Amino acid sequence: MRKILFGVIITLVVLFTFKYCGDKREDKIVLQESSALIQEQIKNVGKLIVTEGHFSEVFNYKNSKDIFGDLVSVEKKALVVVNADVTVAYDLSKIEFELDEVTKTLTILKIPEEEIKINPDFEYYDIQADFLNPFEAKDYNEIKNIVKKSLSKKIEASDLKKNAKNRLISELSKFYILTNSLGWTLKYNENPVKSANDLERVKL
């Protein structure tokens, strides 16, 4: 009777050992698959153009040149109409992150700065210049620099960057949904993200 009982116990121990090892291997495979899926999703996001805008400007360009000392002043001028398309984008493939498989935590360490691209279209009207003070390449470059500075100020004063951040947060919410569905924890730096709304309070 003891031998039979001993044999049953040994059999149960062996079965439980195999089951435990099998479960551990299965958990490890699932964990590795989850890690690979999270990494793949982040890398596949790529460049996200979150906001587009359009600006129009009219500039009066004037440039005076004194010749023969202060005896003669020669002026050149032009009316410049600028239509500019502006995009605000984030290259999310450059997100810096860490995966901790032990604690099942995805930590976003750094989000790249927004990329602002200004594509202006220039139309020149009523160009007036003198033989002694003609329009040159440097004048066109100066006009472009003036326009760029003016448009940059307009962009800062507009809602473009704010709208871009809102779109970015909406995109990052997908990471929360993904990690949450896999039983992982999402963090931004050291701040746990416990809901999609938490991302709105994250200082990006």
Secondary structure, DSSP 8 states (H G I E B T S, - for coil): -HHHHHHHHHHHHHHHHHHHHHHHHHHHHHHHHHHHHHHHHHHHH-EEEEEEEEEEEEEEEEEEEEETTTTEEEEEEEEEEEEEEEEEEEEGGG-EEEEETTTTEEEEEE----EEEEEEEEEEEEEE-BTTB---HHHHHHHHHHHHHHHHHHHHHSSHHHHHHHHHHHHHHHHHHHHHHTT-EEEETTEEE-SGGGGGGS--
